[in-house]
């Protein structure tokens, strides 16, 4: 035992109390604006299907068509790995898991589209399609055939289509209520948002619906689609998207990047409109910083290069989609859009490879941190949060199994969730 140190202080206790009192409004503001990630599952993709095309068998059809594409253009693990450049040790586990995923849960998030993918129809026709969508979604949840997340993309809040969008949303939500209530996986998308006031209008609309139906205030959330330059940078030089999140009053669940509308808005020529264009990178980086710590998640956009035609053409499209998905994952955009059933095999291949190739290292680092065992990397709480979040996302999508995670980390899922929970000092430093 060494000599006990004498502890001296100079400040009266009242000083600390006064400082705490002065910062109480800031503490409350931090808690309100930056509650941290909700801790719920984030789908790895969103599939868009036009409102007039959506049917009871849509999800199963997409899975079957994706499996058929594999059968025709990459019938085994070796051929699929050769197309995508997968390492030998990943080829079999990735291919096996992709096929199993397509059999079990081919679509994680389905959006029935009443905007660009649907177009302008007569009021009677859109009313009928919206009511039909509500009935089919309700039946899917009742029968256990629904995707984990499902909902609609309505028309935007701009004057020419505003009334139609509001009515479609009302018809759809009312149909769900008549069929038994709103499902837990309900997701709504508000497109082409340019001003925070349009987000406020959506909040008022949902508030009115909740009151009309006796729902808990704040029950219905929505995604904000970022498709215009003004949604990133306002006329006064401020980041509009940050103001949109606050205008949502806690209802915003996601920010979805619209690759082609945003690119066109900036004058990018059609041949260069892609999610890896510098303009896209800038927009998504602003979205990511604005959403950091707020509990609002960021989604990448899509590619319009479809894997169709002869095998060589399909392989080229697969390589492009796989590369874009891997690029997005490395940048912490854990979700994207898929436009065609042929995109799903490479979506899951990219996601599964991303989590499996880093799994053992992440598990070892987290185990050392949990056991205070040290090692060649000095991790801290923020890194442990990132490591556990990585493993949890891998578990959620099916890239990893809880048994193998427990074997390498010695941790349960509850332990992982404990490490990944929000830490007030870390919230503004991480986008996810």
ZAMARGU-4260 file (C-alpha; in steps of 0.2 Angstrom, whole numbers, plus 5000, padded with zeros to 4 digits):
<rodrens>
0) 5000/5000/5000 | 5007/5017/4995 | 5005/5033/5005 | 4987/5039/5005 | 4985/5055/4995
5) 4978/5071/5003 | 4963/5077/4992 | 4961/5096/4991 | 4947/5106/4983 | 4945/5125/4981
10) 4927/5126/4974 | 4911/5127/4984 | 4898/5114/4981 | 4886/5128/4975 | 4897/5131/4960
15) 4894/5114/4953 | 4875/5115/4957 | 4874/5132/4948 | 4883/5125/4933 | 4871/5110/4933
20) 4856/5121/4934 | 4862/5132/4920 | 4865/5117/4909 | 4848/5109/4913 | 4840/5116/4897
25) 4854/5109/4887 | 4852/5092/4895 | 4834/5092/4891 | 4838/5097/4873 | 4850/5083/4871
30) 4838/5071/4877 | 4824/5077/4866 | 4834/5079/4850 | 4847/5065/4852 | 4838/5050/4860
35) 4850/5037/4851 | 4846/5023/4839 | 4829/5015/4843 | 4837/4998/4845 | 4824/4990/4833
40) 4828/4980/4817 | 4833/4990/4802 | 4829/4981/4785 | 4843/4979/4773 | 4833/4985/4759
45) 4816/4992/4753 | 4807/4985/4738 | 4795/4996/4728 | 4780/4989/4719 | 4767/5000/4710
50) 4750/5000/4718 | 4741/4992/4704 | 4754/4978/4703 | 4755/4973/4721 | 4746/4957/4724
55) 4744/4944/4738 | 4758/4934/4731 | 4770/4948/4727 | 4783/4944/4740 | 4783/4925/4736
60) 4784/4929/4718 | 4800/4940/4721 | 4808/4926/4730 | 4804/4914/4717 | 4810/4925/4703
65) 4826/4928/4712 | 4829/4910/4715 | 4826/4907/4697 | 4839/4920/4692 | 4851/4910/4703
70) 4847/4894/4695 | 4849/4901/4678 | 4864/4912/4680 | 4874/4905/4695 | 4867/4888/4699
75) 4881/4884/4713 | 4892/4893/4725 | 4907/4892/4715 | 4899/4901/4700 | 4891/4914/4710
80) 4907/4918/4720 | 4916/4919/4703 | 4904/4932/4697 | 4906/4943/4713 | 4924/4939/4717
85) 4919/4931/4734 | 4934/4923/4744 | 4934/4904/4744 | 4930/4903/4762 | 4914/4914/4760
90) 4908/4906/4744 | 4898/4892/4751 | 4891/4900/4767 | 4886/4916/4758 | 4877/4906/4743
95) 4869/4894/4755 | 4862/4908/4766 | 4856/4918/4751 | 4846/4904/4745 | 4839/4901/4762
100) 4835/4919/4764 | 4826/4919/4747 | 4815/4904/4753 | 4812/4911/4770 | 4811/4930/4769
105) 4814/4936/4752 | 4809/4954/4756 | 4812/4963/4772 | 4803/4979/4768 | 4790/4982/4755
110) 4783/4999/4749 | 4767/4999/4739 | 4770/5014/4728 | 4757/5027/4724 | 4769/5040/4718
115) 4781/5039/4703 | 4779/5020/4701 | 4760/5022/4700 | 4758/5039/4691 | 4742/5049/4690
120) 4725/5039/4689 | 4707/5043/4691 | 4702/5046/4709 | 4691/5031/4708 | 4705/5020/4702
125) 4717/5026/4715 | 4704/5024/4729 | 4701/5006/4724 | 4720/5002/4723 | 4723/5010/4740
130) 4709/5001/4748 | 4715/4985/4740 | 4732/4988/4746 | 4726/4990/4764 | 4716/4974/4763
135) 4731/4964/4756 | 4743/4970/4769 | 4731/4966/4783 | 4728/4949/4776 | 4747/4946/4774
140) 4750/4950/4793 | 4736/4940/4798 | 4742/4925/4788 | 4760/4927/4792 | 4766/4930/4774
145) 4770/4949/4777 | 4787/4956/4776 | 4794/4962/4792 | 4790/4980/4786 | 4776/4985/4774
150) 4767/5001/4769 | 4764/5014/4756 | 4773/5028/4747 | 4760/5042/4745 | 4761/5056/4733
155) 4770/5072/4740 | 4764/5087/4748 | 4766/5099/4733 | 4750/5108/4728 | 4746/5098/4712
160) 4745/5081/4720 | 4743/5086/4739 | 4724/5082/4740 | 4726/5065/4731 | 4741/5060/4742
165) 4731/5064/4758 | 4716/5055/4752 | 4726/5039/4747 | 4735/5039/4764 | 4718/5041/4773
170) 4710/5027/4763 | 4725/5015/4766 | 4726/5018/4785 | 4707/5018/4787 | 4707/5001/4778
175) 4720/4994/4790 | 4710/5000/4805 | 4694/4992/4798 | 4703/4976/4796 | 4709/4976/4814
180) 4722/4989/4817 | 4738/4996/4811 | 4752/4982/4810 | 4768/4984/4820 | 4778/4984/4804
185) 4769/4998/4796 | 4780/5010/4787 | 4775/5026/4777 | 4785/5036/4765 | 4783/5054/4761
190) 4792/5058/4744 | 4800/5074/4737 | 4801/5084/4753 | 4808/5101/4750 | 4803/5112/4765
195) 4802/5107/4783 | 4784/5114/4783 | 4779/5099/4772 | 4785/5088/4786 | 4775/5098/4798
200) 4760/5096/4787 | 4762/5077/4787 | 4763/5077/4806 | 4747/5087/4807 | 4739/5074/4795
205) 4744/5059/4806 | 4739/5068/4822 | 4722/5071/4815 | 4720/5053/4809 | 4726/5047/4827
210) 4713/5058/4835 | 4699/5052/4823 | 4703/5034/4826 | 4707/5035/4845 | 4725/5030/4843
215) 4739/5034/4854 | 4747/5051/4850 | 4763/5048/4840 | 4758/5030/4835 | 4762/5033/4816
220) 4779/5037/4810 | 4785/5040/4792 | 4801/5041/4782 | 4806/5057/4773 | 4813/5055/4755
225) 4827/5066/4751 | 4826/5070/4732 | 4829/5088/4729 | 4844/5099/4732 | 4833/5111/4743
230) 4831/5097/4755 | 4850/5096/4758 | 4854/5115/4757 | 4841/5128/4760 | 4841/5146/4752
235) 4848/5153/4768 | 4863/5141/4768 | 4856/5129/4782 | 4855/5110/4781 | 4836/5108/4777
240) 4836/5090/4781 | 4841/5093/4800 | 4826/5105/4801 | 4815/5092/4793 | 4820/5079/4807
245) 4815/5092/4820 | 4799/5096/4811 | 4794/5078/4812 | 4792/5080/4831 | 4799/5062/4834
250) 4789/5054/4820 | 4803/5052/4807 | 4810/5035/4806 | 4821/5036/4791 | 4829/5047/4778
255) 4829/5039/4761 | 4840/5045/4747 | 4831/5046/4730 | 4846/5043/4717 | 4838/5049/4701
260) 4827/5063/4706 | 4841/5071/4716 | 4854/5068/4702 | 4842/5076/4689 | 4839/5090/4701
265) 4857/5095/4700 | 4858/5092/4682 | 4868/5076/4682 | 4866/5068/4665 | 4857/5051/4664
270) 4872/5041/4660 | 4880/5047/4677 | 4866/5046/4688 | 4871/5033/4701 | 4872/5031/4720
275) 4891/5033/4720 | 4892/5050/4710 | 4900/5063/4720 | 4884/5073/4722 | 4876/5058/4729
280) 4890/5055/4742 | 4888/5073/4747 | 4869/5072/4750 | 4870/5056/4759 | 4885/5063/4770
285) 4874/5078/4775 | 4859/5066/4779 | 4870/5055/4789 | 4877/5069/4800 | 4859/5077/4802
290) 4852/5060/4807 | 4866/5055/4819 | 4860/5051/4836 | 4842/5056/4832 | 4835/5039/4830
295) 4832/5042/4812 | 4840/5030/4800 | 4848/5033/4783 | 4845/5023/4768 | 4854/5023/4751
300) 4845/5024/4735 | 4845/5011/4720 | 4853/5007/4704 | 4842/5006/4688 | 4853/4994/4679
305) 4843/4978/4679 | 4850/4960/4679 | 4840/4954/4664 | 4845/4947/4647 | 4859/4935/4643
310) 4870/4928/4657 | 4884/4940/4653 | 4873/4955/4655 | 4865/4948/4671 | 4883/4945/4678
315) 4888/4963/4674 | 4872/4970/4683 | 4875/4959/4698 | 4893/4965/4699 | 4888/4983/4699
320) 4874/4980/4712 | 4885/4970/4723 | 4899/4983/4722 | 4887/4998/4726 | 4879/4988/4740
325) 4896/4984/4748 | 4902/5002/4746 | 4886/5009/4755 | 4889/4996/4769 | 4907/5002/4772
330) 4900/5020/4773 | 4887/5015/4786 | 4872/5015/4775 | 4864/4999/4780 | 4849/5000/4769
335) 4845/5003/4751 | 4832/5001/4737 | 4830/4986/4726 | 4820/4989/4710 | 4820/4971/4703
340) 4819/4953/4709 | 4836/4950/4701 | 4844/4962/4713 | 4839/4953/4728 | 4852/4939/4727
345) 4866/4952/4726 | 4859/4962/4740 | 4859/4948/4752 | 4876/4942/4745 | 4884/4959/4748
350) 4876/4960/4766 | 4880/4943/4771 | 4898/4944/4765 | 4900/4961/4774 | 4895/4953/4790
355) 4903/4936/4789 | 4920/4942/4783 | 4922/4953/4798 | 4913/4943/4810 | 4927/4933/4819
360) 4938/4949/4821 | 4923/4959/4828 | 4918/4945/4840 | 4936/4943/4846 | 4938/4962/4849
365) 4921/4963/4858 | 4925/4948/4869 | 4942/4955/4874 | 4933/4971/4878 | 4919/4963/4888
370) 4932/4953/4898 | 4945/4967/4900 | 4958/4956/4892 | 4967/4969/4881 | 4974/4964/4865
375) 4983/4973/4850 | 4969/4986/4848 | 4964/4997/4863 | 4945/4998/4861 | 4934/5010/4871
380) 4915/5011/4874 | 4911/5019/4857 | 4920/5005/4848 | 4911/4992/4859 | 4895/5000/4853
385) 4900/4999/4835 | 4906/4981/4837 | 4890/4975/4845 | 4879/4985/4833 | 4888/4976/4819
390) 4885/4959/4826 | 4867/4963/4830 | 4863/4969/4812 | 4872/4953/4806 | 4860/4943/4816
395) 4845/4952/4811 | 4847/4949/4793 | 4852/4931/4794 | 4871/4933/4790 | 4875/4927/4807
400) 4868/4914/4819 | 4866/4918/4838 | 4875/4901/4842 | 4891/4906/4833 | 4891/4923/4840
405) 4889/4917/4857 | 4902/4904/4855 | 4915/4917/4849 | 4910/4931/4861 | 4903/4922/4876
410) 4889/4935/4875 | 4870/4933/4874 | 4859/4944/4862 | 4854/4954/4878 | 4873/4957/4882
415) 4875/4963/4864 | 4860/4975/4865 | 4867/4981/4882 | 4884/4986/4873 | 4875/4994/4858
420) 4863/5005/4869 | 4864/5024/4867 | 4878/5032/4877 | 4875/5051/4879 | 4893/5056/4875
425) 4894/5045/4859 | 4877/5049/4851 | 4883/5064/4840 | 4898/5055/4834 | 4890/5041/4825
430) 4877/5040/4811 | 4870/5023/4816
</rodrens>
